[in-house]
Protein backbone atom coordinates (compact mmCIF):
# COMPACT_ATOMS: atom_id res chain seq x y z
CA UNK A 1 0.00 0.00 0.00
CA UNK A 2 1.28 3.43 -0.99
CA UNK A 3 0.83 6.08 1.71
CA UNK A 4 0.79 9.81 1.03
CA UNK A 5 0.91 12.75 3.44
CA UNK A 6 0.39 15.92 1.38
CA UNK A 7 -0.14 17.95 4.58
CA UNK A 8 1.89 18.51 7.72
CA UNK A 9 0.01 18.90 10.99
CA UNK A 10 0.78 21.44 13.70
CA UNK A 11 -0.69 21.75 17.20
CA UNK A 12 -1.77 25.22 18.35
CA UNK A 13 -1.58 25.21 22.17
CA UNK A 14 -3.62 27.64 24.25
CA UNK A 15 -4.43 28.29 27.89
CA UNK A 16 -8.06 28.05 28.93
CA UNK A 17 -8.25 31.87 28.95
CA UNK A 18 -7.15 31.97 25.30
CA UNK A 19 -3.51 32.90 25.92
CA UNK A 20 -1.31 31.39 23.21
CA UNK A 21 1.32 28.88 24.28
CA UNK A 22 2.83 28.53 20.81
CA UNK A 23 2.76 25.90 18.09
CA UNK A 24 4.52 22.55 17.84
CA UNK A 25 4.81 20.11 14.90
CA UNK A 26 2.61 17.02 15.29
CA UNK A 27 4.90 14.12 14.42
CA UNK A 28 2.13 11.55 14.76
CA UNK A 29 2.47 7.79 14.45
CA UNK A 30 0.08 7.20 11.54
CA UNK A 31 0.41 3.42 11.31
CA UNK A 32 -2.75 2.75 13.40
CA UNK A 33 -4.68 5.06 11.06
CA UNK A 34 -3.33 3.29 7.96
CA UNK A 35 -4.22 -0.05 9.59
CA UNK A 36 -7.75 1.18 10.30
CA UNK A 37 -8.23 2.04 6.63
CA UNK A 38 -6.86 -1.34 5.54
CA UNK A 39 -9.26 -3.16 7.84
CA UNK A 40 -12.20 -1.03 6.71
CA UNK A 41 -11.38 -2.01 3.12
CA UNK A 42 -11.33 -5.66 4.16
CA UNK A 43 -14.82 -5.19 5.61
CA UNK A 44 -16.27 -3.17 2.71
CA UNK A 45 -14.63 -4.98 -0.22
CA UNK A 46 -14.85 -8.72 0.53
CA UNK A 47 -13.46 -9.76 -2.84
CA UNK A 48 -10.67 -7.22 -3.10
CA UNK A 49 -7.16 -7.36 -1.69
CA UNK A 50 -5.39 -4.27 -0.40
CA UNK A 51 -2.19 -4.78 -2.36
CA UNK A 52 0.88 -2.74 -3.18
CA UNK A 53 -1.09 -0.69 -5.74
CA UNK A 54 -3.62 0.58 -3.18
CA UNK A 55 -3.14 4.27 -2.33
CA UNK A 56 -3.89 5.80 1.08
CA UNK A 57 -3.76 9.54 1.69
CA UNK A 58 -4.17 11.76 4.76
CA UNK A 59 -6.60 14.61 4.14
CA UNK A 60 -7.58 17.28 6.69
CA UNK A 61 -11.29 17.78 7.31
CA UNK A 62 -11.43 21.54 7.78
CA UNK A 63 -13.10 22.92 10.87
CA UNK A 64 -16.74 23.86 10.22
CA UNK A 65 -16.63 27.25 11.97
CA UNK A 66 -12.93 28.21 12.12
CA UNK A 67 -12.09 27.10 8.58
CA UNK A 68 -8.58 26.62 7.22
CA UNK A 69 -5.99 25.92 8.54
CA UNK A 70 -7.91 24.49 11.51
CA UNK A 71 -8.84 20.82 11.37
CA UNK A 72 -11.82 19.04 12.93
CA UNK A 73 -10.62 15.54 12.01
CA UNK A 74 -8.27 13.72 9.66
CA UNK A 75 -9.63 11.65 6.79
CA UNK A 76 -7.66 8.58 5.73
CA UNK A 77 -8.76 8.07 2.13
CA UNK A 78 -7.93 4.68 0.64
CA UNK A 79 -8.31 3.81 -3.03
CA UNK A 80 -8.28 0.11 -3.90
CA UNK A 81 -7.93 -0.53 -7.65
CA UNK A 82 -10.85 -2.52 -9.01
CA UNK A 83 -12.92 -2.03 -5.84
CA UNK A 84 -13.37 1.66 -5.07
CA UNK A 85 -12.46 4.33 -2.53
CA UNK A 86 -13.36 4.66 1.12
CA UNK A 87 -12.36 6.93 3.98
CA UNK A 88 -11.74 6.46 7.68
CA UNK A 89 -12.33 9.50 9.90
CA UNK A 90 -9.72 9.91 12.64
CA UNK A 91 -10.78 12.29 15.46
CA UNK A 92 -8.53 15.02 16.85
CA UNK A 93 -8.16 13.03 20.05
CA UNK A 94 -5.54 11.11 18.03
CA UNK A 95 -3.20 14.01 18.84
CA UNK A 96 -3.90 14.09 22.59
CA UNK A 97 -0.72 12.30 23.67
CA UNK A 98 1.36 14.58 21.44
CA UNK A 99 -0.23 17.64 23.03
CA UNK A 100 0.43 16.22 26.48
CA UNK A 101 4.11 15.65 25.63
CA UNK A 102 4.37 19.17 24.22
CA UNK A 103 3.18 20.61 27.54
CA UNK A 104 6.15 19.19 29.49
CA UNK A 105 8.70 21.83 28.41
CA UNK A 106 6.03 24.52 28.92
CA UNK A 107 5.71 23.45 32.55
CA UNK A 108 9.49 23.42 32.91
CA UNK A 109 9.68 26.99 31.58
CA UNK A 110 6.85 28.16 33.83
CA UNK A 111 4.45 28.95 30.97
CA UNK A 112 2.08 26.33 32.42
CA UNK A 113 1.57 25.20 35.98
CA UNK A 114 1.84 21.51 36.78
CA UNK A 115 -1.62 20.01 36.43
CA UNK A 116 -3.03 23.09 34.68
CA UNK A 117 -5.53 22.34 31.93
CA UNK A 118 -4.97 23.69 28.43
CA UNK A 119 -6.51 23.33 24.98
CA UNK A 120 -5.04 22.38 21.64
CA UNK A 121 -6.23 23.02 18.11
CA UNK A 122 -5.02 20.97 15.14
CA UNK A 123 -3.91 22.86 12.04
CA UNK A 124 -2.73 21.58 8.66
CA UNK A 125 -0.52 23.10 5.97
CA UNK A 126 0.61 21.75 2.57
CA UNK A 127 3.86 19.84 2.86
CA UNK A 128 6.80 21.57 1.18
CA UNK A 129 8.67 19.79 -1.63
CA UNK A 130 11.36 17.45 -0.33
CA UNK A 131 13.88 18.55 -2.95
CA UNK A 132 14.35 21.16 -5.68
CA UNK A 133 11.72 20.82 -8.34
CA UNK A 134 9.59 18.72 -6.00
CA UNK A 135 11.39 15.48 -6.87
CA UNK A 136 12.31 12.81 -4.39
CA UNK A 137 16.03 12.29 -3.75
CA UNK A 138 17.37 8.94 -4.88
CA UNK A 139 17.13 6.43 -2.06
CA UNK A 140 20.04 4.18 -1.22
CA UNK A 141 17.67 1.26 -0.93
CA UNK A 142 14.00 0.63 -1.59
CA UNK A 143 11.42 -1.05 0.61
CA UNK A 144 8.72 -3.08 -1.07
CA UNK A 145 5.59 -3.87 0.92
CA UNK A 146 4.49 -7.46 0.39
CA UNK A 147 0.76 -7.79 1.18
CA UNK A 148 -0.19 -10.73 3.38
CA UNK A 149 -3.71 -12.09 3.39
CA UNK A 150 -5.43 -12.47 6.74
CA UNK A 151 -6.65 -16.02 7.35
CA UNK A 152 -10.46 -15.79 7.33
CA UNK A 153 -12.93 -18.55 8.16
CA UNK A 154 -16.23 -18.59 6.30
CA UNK A 155 -19.01 -18.99 8.87
CA UNK A 156 -22.57 -18.01 9.71
CA UNK A 157 -22.75 -15.08 12.11
CA UNK A 158 -26.30 -16.00 13.11
CA UNK A 159 -25.04 -19.34 14.47
CA UNK A 160 -22.68 -17.50 16.83
CA UNK A 161 -25.43 -15.11 17.93
CA UNK A 162 -27.79 -18.03 18.58
CA UNK A 163 -25.53 -19.53 21.24
CA UNK A 164 -24.28 -16.28 22.78
CA UNK A 165 -25.39 -13.68 25.33
CA UNK A 166 -24.99 -10.03 24.35
CA UNK A 167 -22.91 -7.95 26.78
CA UNK A 168 -22.26 -4.21 26.58
CA UNK A 169 -23.40 -1.58 24.12
CA UNK A 170 -23.28 -2.19 20.38
CA UNK A 171 -21.44 0.24 18.11
CA UNK A 172 -21.73 -0.23 14.36
CA UNK A 173 -18.07 0.74 13.89
CA UNK A 174 -16.99 -2.34 15.84
CA UNK A 175 -17.04 -5.90 14.64
CA UNK A 176 -18.81 -8.48 16.85
CA UNK A 177 -16.50 -10.31 19.26
CA UNK A 178 -17.33 -13.70 20.77
CA UNK A 179 -15.60 -14.93 23.93
CA UNK A 180 -16.30 -18.35 25.46
CA UNK A 181 -17.24 -18.53 29.13
CA UNK A 182 -14.21 -20.75 29.74
CA UNK A 183 -11.82 -17.96 28.70
CA UNK A 184 -13.59 -15.47 30.97
CA UNK A 185 -13.51 -17.92 33.88
CA UNK A 186 -9.79 -18.63 33.35
CA UNK A 187 -9.01 -14.90 33.18
CA UNK A 188 -10.86 -14.31 36.43
CA UNK A 189 -9.04 -17.19 38.11
CA UNK A 190 -5.67 -15.82 36.98
CA UNK A 191 -6.68 -12.43 38.40
CA UNK A 192 -7.51 -13.91 41.79
CA UNK A 193 -4.31 -15.95 41.91
CA UNK A 194 -2.18 -12.91 41.03
CA UNK A 195 -3.61 -11.01 44.02
CA UNK A 196 -1.78 -7.66 44.26
CA UNK A 197 0.15 -7.80 40.96
CA UNK A 198 -0.92 -7.71 37.35
CA UNK A 199 -1.09 -10.88 35.30
CA UNK A 200 -1.66 -11.49 31.59
CA UNK A 201 -2.31 -13.98 28.82
CA UNK A 202 -2.48 -14.04 25.02
CA UNK A 203 -5.87 -14.49 23.34
CA UNK A 204 -5.92 -16.70 20.27
CA UNK A 205 -8.71 -17.44 17.83
CA UNK A 206 -10.09 -16.79 14.36
CA UNK A 207 -11.29 -13.91 12.23
CA UNK A 208 -14.48 -14.91 10.38
CA UNK A 209 -16.44 -13.58 7.42
CA UNK A 210 -20.19 -14.09 7.54
CA UNK A 211 -21.38 -16.20 4.61
CA UNK A 212 -24.63 -14.21 4.34
CA UNK A 213 -23.81 -10.51 4.73
CA UNK A 214 -20.03 -10.64 4.33
CA UNK A 215 -19.37 -8.87 7.65
CA UNK A 216 -16.31 -9.77 9.69
CA UNK A 217 -16.41 -10.96 13.29
CA UNK A 218 -13.88 -12.20 15.81
CA UNK A 219 -13.92 -15.46 17.75
CA UNK A 220 -11.67 -15.94 20.77
CA UNK A 221 -10.98 -19.66 21.06
CA UNK A 222 -8.61 -19.82 24.04
CA UNK A 223 -6.12 -17.94 26.16
CA UNK A 224 -2.50 -18.87 26.78
CA UNK A 225 -1.21 -17.64 30.16
CA UNK A 226 1.91 -15.52 29.85
CA UNK A 227 3.80 -17.44 32.52
CA UNK A 228 7.10 -15.82 31.57
CA UNK A 229 5.78 -12.28 31.87
CA UNK A 230 6.87 -9.97 34.66
CA UNK A 231 4.05 -8.40 36.64
CA UNK A 232 4.14 -5.64 39.23
CA UNK A 233 1.35 -3.85 41.05
CA UNK A 234 1.10 -1.30 38.22
CA UNK A 235 2.11 -3.00 34.96
CA UNK A 236 2.88 -6.26 33.21
CA UNK A 237 5.74 -6.85 30.77
CA UNK A 238 6.01 -9.63 28.20
CA UNK A 239 9.32 -11.33 27.50
CA UNK A 240 10.67 -13.33 24.52
CA UNK A 241 9.83 -16.59 26.27
CA UNK A 242 6.15 -15.57 26.22
CA UNK A 243 6.03 -15.47 22.44
CA UNK A 244 7.94 -18.75 22.12
CA UNK A 245 5.33 -20.38 24.37
CA UNK A 246 2.47 -18.93 22.32
CA UNK A 247 3.94 -20.08 19.01
CA UNK A 248 4.52 -23.53 20.47
CA UNK A 249 0.94 -23.74 21.72
CA UNK A 250 -0.46 -22.63 18.36
CA UNK A 251 1.59 -25.28 16.56
CA UNK A 252 0.54 -27.94 19.05
CA UNK A 253 -3.16 -27.07 18.72
CA UNK A 254 -2.97 -27.21 14.91
CA UNK A 255 -6.15 -25.13 14.40
CA UNK A 256 -4.62 -22.41 12.19
CA UNK A 257 -5.34 -19.88 14.93
CA UNK A 258 -3.74 -16.47 15.25
CA UNK A 259 -3.11 -13.92 17.96
CA UNK A 260 -6.28 -11.88 18.33
CA UNK A 261 -5.47 -9.92 21.49
CA UNK A 262 -4.50 -10.15 25.11
CA UNK A 263 -5.87 -10.27 28.63
CA UNK A 264 -4.48 -8.55 31.70
CA UNK A 265 -5.64 -7.70 35.18
CA UNK A 266 -5.72 -4.58 37.35
CA UNK A 267 -5.40 -5.22 41.14
CA UNK A 268 -7.40 -2.08 41.97
CA UNK A 269 -8.31 -3.30 45.46
CA UNK A 270 -4.59 -3.21 46.28
CA UNK A 271 -4.03 0.24 44.77
CA UNK A 272 -6.37 2.16 47.05
CA UNK A 273 -5.16 3.28 50.45
CA UNK A 274 -6.46 1.41 53.49
CA UNK A 275 -6.86 4.79 55.18
CA UNK A 276 -9.68 5.73 52.80
CA UNK A 277 -13.24 5.11 53.93
CA UNK A 278 -15.39 2.55 52.05
CA UNK A 279 -17.33 5.46 50.54
CA UNK A 280 -14.14 7.13 49.30
CA UNK A 281 -12.82 3.86 47.88
CA UNK A 282 -16.11 3.27 46.04
CA UNK A 283 -15.78 6.70 44.39
CA UNK A 284 -12.09 6.27 43.56
CA UNK A 285 -11.44 6.35 39.78
CA UNK A 286 -9.00 3.47 40.23
CA UNK A 287 -11.95 1.25 41.15
CA UNK A 288 -13.16 1.15 37.55
CA UNK A 289 -12.03 -0.26 34.23
CA UNK A 290 -9.54 1.90 32.32
CA UNK A 291 -6.58 1.56 29.97
CA UNK A 292 -3.36 3.05 31.36
CA UNK A 293 -0.56 4.63 29.31
CA UNK A 294 1.47 1.42 29.76
CA UNK A 295 -1.51 -0.63 28.53
CA UNK A 296 -1.76 1.57 25.44
CA UNK A 297 1.96 1.12 24.77
CA UNK A 298 1.67 -2.68 24.94
CA UNK A 299 -1.38 -2.70 22.69
CA UNK A 300 0.21 -0.37 20.11
CA UNK A 301 3.51 -2.28 20.09
CA UNK A 302 2.31 -5.88 20.10
CA UNK A 303 -1.39 -5.90 19.18
CA UNK A 304 -1.48 -3.33 16.40
CA UNK A 305 -3.94 -4.99 14.00
CA UNK A 306 -7.28 -3.18 13.77
CA UNK A 307 -9.16 -6.28 14.97
CA UNK A 308 -6.94 -6.92 18.02
CA UNK A 309 -8.72 -6.67 21.37
CA UNK A 310 -7.81 -6.39 25.04
CA UNK A 311 -9.77 -8.11 27.80
CA UNK A 312 -9.35 -6.40 31.17
CA UNK A 313 -10.43 -7.86 34.51
CA UNK A 314 -10.29 -5.34 37.36
CA UNK A 315 -10.15 -6.68 40.92
CA UNK A 316 -12.18 -4.06 42.82
CA UNK A 317 -13.58 -3.90 46.35
CA UNK A 318 -16.98 -4.74 44.85
CA UNK A 319 -15.63 -7.79 43.00
CA UNK A 320 -14.25 -8.55 39.56
CA UNK A 321 -15.23 -6.27 36.67
CA UNK A 322 -14.80 -7.22 33.00
CA UNK A 323 -14.19 -4.79 30.17
CA UNK A 324 -13.19 -5.15 26.53
CA UNK A 325 -11.05 -2.59 24.66
CA UNK A 326 -10.39 -2.37 20.94
CA UNK A 327 -9.06 -0.12 18.20
CA UNK A 328 -11.49 2.30 16.58
CA UNK A 329 -10.49 4.60 13.68
CA UNK A 330 -6.83 4.36 14.59
C-alpha positions as a printed NumPy array, in Angstrom:
array([[  0.   ,   0.   ,   0.   ],
       [  1.285,   3.431,  -0.986],
       [  0.833,   6.082,   1.71 ],
       [  0.786,   9.809,   1.028],
       [  0.913,  12.754,   3.436],
       [  0.389,  15.925,   1.379],
       [ -0.138,  17.949,   4.581],
       [  1.891,  18.509,   7.721],
       [  0.006,  18.896,  10.99 ],
       [  0.784,  21.443,  13.698],
       [ -0.689,  21.747,  17.202],
       [ -1.767,  25.216,  18.346],
       [ -1.579,  25.211,  22.168],
       [ -3.623,  27.643,  24.245],
       [ -4.43 ,  28.286,  27.891],
       [ -8.056,  28.055,  28.926],
       [ -8.247,  31.871,  28.948],
       [ -7.152,  31.965,  25.296],
       [ -3.511,  32.902,  25.919],
       [ -1.313,  31.39 ,  23.206],
       [  1.321,  28.877,  24.282],
       [  2.826,  28.531,  20.811],
       [  2.764,  25.905,  18.088],
       [  4.524,  22.545,  17.842],
       [  4.809,  20.105,  14.9  ],
       [  2.614,  17.022,  15.287],
       [  4.904,  14.117,  14.422],
       [  2.134,  11.547,  14.758],
       [  2.468,   7.786,  14.453],
       [  0.08 ,   7.204,  11.544],
       [  0.411,   3.417,  11.309],
       [ -2.752,   2.753,  13.403],
       [ -4.679,   5.063,  11.058],
       [ -3.325,   3.287,   7.96 ],
       [ -4.219,  -0.047,   9.595],
       [ -7.753,   1.18 ,  10.302],
       [ -8.225,   2.043,   6.627],
       [ -6.856,  -1.345,   5.539],
       [ -9.264,  -3.156,   7.839],
       [-12.204,  -1.027,   6.71 ],
       [-11.384,  -2.011,   3.117],
       [-11.333,  -5.663,   4.156],
       [-14.815,  -5.19 ,   5.605],
       [-16.272,  -3.169,   2.711],
       [-14.633,  -4.979,  -0.219],
       [-14.853,  -8.723,   0.535],
       [-13.464,  -9.765,  -2.837],
       [-10.67 ,  -7.215,  -3.096],
       [ -7.164,  -7.358,  -1.689],
       [ -5.389,  -4.269,  -0.403],
       [ -2.191,  -4.776,  -2.357],
       [  0.879,  -2.739,  -3.179],
       [ -1.091,  -0.695,  -5.744],
       [ -3.618,   0.579,  -3.18 ],
       [ -3.143,   4.266,  -2.327],
       [ -3.894,   5.796,   1.078],
       [ -3.762,   9.536,   1.694],
       [ -4.169,  11.762,   4.763],
       [ -6.601,  14.61 ,   4.144],
       [ -7.579,  17.277,   6.692],
       [-11.293,  17.777,   7.309],
       [-11.433,  21.541,   7.776],
       [-13.103,  22.925,  10.873],
       [-16.741,  23.864,  10.219],
       [-16.626,  27.251,  11.968],
       [-12.929,  28.209,  12.121],
       [-12.094,  27.103,   8.577],
       [ -8.582,  26.619,   7.215],
       [ -5.992,  25.924,   8.542],
       [ -7.91 ,  24.49 ,  11.507],
       [ -8.841,  20.817,  11.368],
       [-11.822,  19.039,  12.933],
       [-10.615,  15.54 ,  12.013],
       [ -8.27 ,  13.716,   9.662],
       [ -9.629,  11.649,   6.794],
       [ -7.659,   8.585,   5.73 ],
       [ -8.757,   8.07 ,   2.132],
       [ -7.93 ,   4.677,   0.641],
       [ -8.307,   3.811,  -3.029],
       [ -8.284,   0.107,  -3.897],
       [ -7.931,  -0.527,  -7.647],
       [-10.847,  -2.523,  -9.007],
       [-12.919,  -2.034,  -5.84 ],
       [-13.372,   1.663,  -5.067],
       [-12.457,   4.326,  -2.53 ],
       [-13.363,   4.662,   1.121],
       [-12.359,   6.931,   3.981],
       [-11.741,   6.456,   7.683],
       [-12.328,   9.504,   9.902],
       [ -9.716,   9.913,  12.642],
       [-10.775,  12.29 ,  15.464],
       [ -8.526,  15.02 ,  16.845],
       [ -8.159,  13.028,  20.05 ],
       [ -5.541,  11.109,  18.027],
       [ -3.202,  14.012,  18.835],
       [ -3.903,  14.092,  22.587],
       [ -0.723,  12.295,  23.672],
       [  1.363,  14.578,  21.44 ],
       [ -0.229,  17.639,  23.029],
       [  0.432,  16.217,  26.479],
       [  4.108,  15.647,  25.627],
       [  4.371,  19.166,  24.215],
       [  3.183,  20.607,  27.538],
       [  6.155,  19.187,  29.493],
       [  8.696,  21.834,  28.414],
       [  6.029,  24.52 ,  28.923],
       [  5.715,  23.455,  32.553],
       [  9.49 ,  23.417,  32.912],
       [  9.682,  26.991,  31.577],
       [  6.848,  28.158,  33.828],
       [  4.453,  28.947,  30.967],
       [  2.08 ,  26.327,  32.418],
       [  1.568,  25.203,  35.985],
       [  1.836,  21.506,  36.777],
       [ -1.623,  20.012,  36.431],
       [ -3.03 ,  23.087,  34.679],
       [ -5.527,  22.344,  31.93 ],
       [ -4.966,  23.689,  28.434],
       [ -6.512,  23.333,  24.976],
       [ -5.038,  22.378,  21.638],
       [ -6.23 ,  23.015,  18.112],
       [ -5.024,  20.965,  15.145],
       [ -3.911,  22.859,  12.044],
       [ -2.73 ,  21.584,   8.659],
       [ -0.519,  23.099,   5.968],
       [  0.607,  21.745,   2.566],
       [  3.865,  19.844,   2.862],
       [  6.803,  21.573,   1.176],
       [  8.668,  19.786,  -1.63 ],
       [ 11.357,  17.452,  -0.331],
       [ 13.875,  18.546,  -2.954],
       [ 14.348,  21.161,  -5.681],
       [ 11.718,  20.819,  -8.339],
       [  9.594,  18.716,  -5.998],
       [ 11.394,  15.484,  -6.875],
       [ 12.306,  12.812,  -4.388],
       [ 16.033,  12.286,  -3.752],
       [ 17.372,   8.941,  -4.884],
       [ 17.126,   6.426,  -2.058],
       [ 20.042,   4.184,  -1.215],
       [ 17.669,   1.262,  -0.933],
       [ 13.999,   0.629,  -1.59 ],
       [ 11.419,  -1.054,   0.612],
       [  8.718,  -3.085,  -1.068],
       [  5.586,  -3.868,   0.919],
       [  4.487,  -7.463,   0.386],
       [  0.759,  -7.792,   1.182],
       [ -0.191, -10.728,   3.38 ],
       [ -3.709, -12.086,   3.389],
       [ -5.429, -12.475,   6.741],
       [ -6.649, -16.023,   7.346],
       [-10.456, -15.786,   7.328],
       [-12.929, -18.552,   8.156],
       [-16.225, -18.59 ,   6.298],
       [-19.014, -18.987,   8.868],
       [-22.574, -18.006,   9.71 ],
       [-22.753, -15.078,  12.111],
       [-26.303, -16.002,  13.111],
       [-25.039, -19.335,  14.469],
       [-22.682, -17.496,  16.828],
       [-25.431, -15.111,  17.929],
       [-27.786, -18.031,  18.581],
       [-25.531, -19.534,  21.239],
       [-24.284, -16.277,  22.784],
       [-25.391, -13.679,  25.328],
       [-24.99 , -10.027,  24.346],
       [-22.911,  -7.946,  26.783],
       [-22.265,  -4.21 ,  26.581],
       [-23.4  ,  -1.58 ,  24.117],
       [-23.282,  -2.192,  20.377],
       [-21.436,   0.239,  18.108],
       [-21.734,  -0.231,  14.36 ],
       [-18.071,   0.743,  13.89 ],
       [-16.987,  -2.337,  15.841],
       [-17.039,  -5.901,  14.642],
       [-18.809,  -8.485,  16.852],
       [-16.501, -10.308,  19.264],
       [-17.331, -13.704,  20.774],
       [-15.603, -14.929,  23.933],
       [-16.304, -18.348,  25.464],
       [-17.24 , -18.533,  29.132],
       [-14.207, -20.746,  29.74 ],
       [-11.824, -17.959,  28.697],
       [-13.593, -15.47 ,  30.969],
       [-13.505, -17.923,  33.876],
       [ -9.788, -18.627,  33.347],
       [ -9.012, -14.904,  33.178],
       [-10.864, -14.309,  36.426],
       [ -9.045, -17.194,  38.106],
       [ -5.67 , -15.817,  36.978],
       [ -6.685, -12.425,  38.397],
       [ -7.514, -13.913,  41.791],
       [ -4.307, -15.95 ,  41.906],
       [ -2.181, -12.913,  41.025],
       [ -3.613, -11.007,  44.02 ],
       [ -1.784,  -7.665,  44.256],
       [  0.154,  -7.797,  40.961],
       [ -0.923,  -7.712,  37.353],
       [ -1.086, -10.879,  35.295],
       [ -1.66 , -11.486,  31.588],
       [ -2.308, -13.975,  28.819],
       [ -2.484, -14.04 ,  25.02 ],
       [ -5.868, -14.487,  23.34 ],
       [ -5.924, -16.704,  20.266],
       [ -8.708, -17.44 ,  17.831],
       [-10.092, -16.791,  14.364],
       [-11.29 , -13.911,  12.227],
       [-14.483, -14.912,  10.385],
       [-16.435, -13.585,   7.423],
       [-20.186, -14.088,   7.538],
       [-21.383, -16.205,   4.614],
       [-24.632, -14.21 ,   4.341],
       [-23.808, -10.509,   4.726],
       [-20.034, -10.644,   4.328],
       [-19.37 ,  -8.872,   7.653],
       [-16.306,  -9.768,   9.686],
       [-16.409, -10.958,  13.288],
       [-13.879, -12.203,  15.81 ],
       [-13.919, -15.462,  17.751],
       [-11.666, -15.938,  20.771],
       [-10.98 , -19.658,  21.063],
       [ -8.61 , -19.823,  24.036],
       [ -6.118, -17.942,  26.157],
       [ -2.502, -18.875,  26.775],
       [ -1.214, -17.642,  30.163],
       [  1.91 , -15.516,  29.849],
       [  3.796, -17.437,  32.519],
       [  7.104, -15.824,  31.574],
       [  5.784, -12.283,  31.865],
       [  6.872,  -9.967,  34.661],
       [  4.05 ,  -8.401,  36.644],
       [  4.141,  -5.643,  39.228],
       [  1.354,  -3.854,  41.05 ],
       [  1.105,  -1.299,  38.218],
       [  2.108,  -3.   ,  34.962],
       [  2.876,  -6.264,  33.211],
       [  5.736,  -6.85 ,  30.767],
       [  6.009,  -9.63 ,  28.202],
       [  9.321, -11.334,  27.496],
       [ 10.674, -13.328,  24.52 ],
       [  9.828, -16.593,  26.272],
       [  6.152, -15.574,  26.225],
       [  6.026, -15.466,  22.44 ],
       [  7.936, -18.748,  22.125],
       [  5.332, -20.382,  24.366],
       [  2.466, -18.926,  22.321],
       [  3.938, -20.079,  19.01 ],
       [  4.521, -23.535,  20.473],
       [  0.939, -23.743,  21.72 ],
       [ -0.46 , -22.631,  18.355],
       [  1.59 , -25.277,  16.56 ],
       [  0.541, -27.943,  19.05 ],
       [ -3.164, -27.071,  18.723],
       [ -2.969, -27.206,  14.915],
       [ -6.153, -25.131,  14.397],
       [ -4.616, -22.412,  12.189],
       [ -5.342, -19.885,  14.929],
       [ -3.741, -16.467,  15.253],
       [ -3.111, -13.918,  17.963],
       [ -6.282, -11.876,  18.331],
       [ -5.474,  -9.917,  21.487],
       [ -4.501, -10.149,  25.111],
       [ -5.873, -10.271,  28.631],
       [ -4.484,  -8.548,  31.695],
       [ -5.644,  -7.698,  35.182],
       [ -5.721,  -4.578,  37.349],
       [ -5.401,  -5.216,  41.138],
       [ -7.403,  -2.078,  41.971],
       [ -8.309,  -3.295,  45.456],
       [ -4.592,  -3.21 ,  46.285],
       [ -4.027,   0.236,  44.767],
       [ -6.37 ,   2.163,  47.046],
       [ -5.161,   3.284,  50.453],
       [ -6.459,   1.41 ,  53.486],
       [ -6.855,   4.794,  55.183],
       [ -9.679,   5.73 ,  52.803],
       [-13.242,   5.114,  53.933],
       [-15.394,   2.548,  52.049],
       [-17.333,   5.456,  50.537],
       [-14.143,   7.129,  49.296],
       [-12.821,   3.861,  47.878],
       [-16.106,   3.27 ,  46.04 ],
       [-15.783,   6.703,  44.391],
       [-12.094,   6.266,  43.564],
       [-11.438,   6.352,  39.78 ],
       [ -8.997,   3.465,  40.232],
       [-11.951,   1.248,  41.153],
       [-13.157,   1.147,  37.547],
       [-12.028,  -0.265,  34.226],
       [ -9.539,   1.898,  32.324],
       [ -6.58 ,   1.563,  29.974],
       [ -3.364,   3.046,  31.359],
       [ -0.563,   4.626,  29.313],
       [  1.465,   1.415,  29.765],
       [ -1.51 ,  -0.629,  28.532],
       [ -1.762,   1.567,  25.436],
       [  1.964,   1.124,  24.767],
       [  1.67 ,  -2.677,  24.939],
       [ -1.378,  -2.7  ,  22.688],
       [  0.208,  -0.374,  20.113],
       [  3.508,  -2.282,  20.086],
       [  2.307,  -5.884,  20.1  ],
       [ -1.387,  -5.898,  19.18 ],
       [ -1.478,  -3.33 ,  16.395],
       [ -3.942,  -4.987,  14.004],
       [ -7.277,  -3.182,  13.774],
       [ -9.158,  -6.281,  14.974],
       [ -6.939,  -6.922,  18.016],
       [ -8.723,  -6.665,  21.366],
       [ -7.811,  -6.394,  25.036],
       [ -9.773,  -8.111,  27.8  ],
       [ -9.353,  -6.404,  31.17 ],
       [-10.427,  -7.856,  34.509],
       [-10.288,  -5.341,  37.36 ],
       [-10.155,  -6.684,  40.916],
       [-12.181,  -4.064,  42.82 ],
       [-13.583,  -3.903,  46.353],
       [-16.981,  -4.743,  44.851],
       [-15.634,  -7.788,  43.003],
       [-14.252,  -8.549,  39.56 ],
       [-15.229,  -6.272,  36.669],
       [-14.797,  -7.216,  33.005],
       [-14.194,  -4.794,  30.165],
       [-13.19 ,  -5.15 ,  26.53 ],
       [-11.049,  -2.59 ,  24.657],
       [-10.387,  -2.368,  20.936],
       [ -9.059,  -0.116,  18.204],
       [-11.49 ,   2.304,  16.582],
       [-10.486,   4.601,  13.677],
       [ -6.827,   4.355,  14.593]])
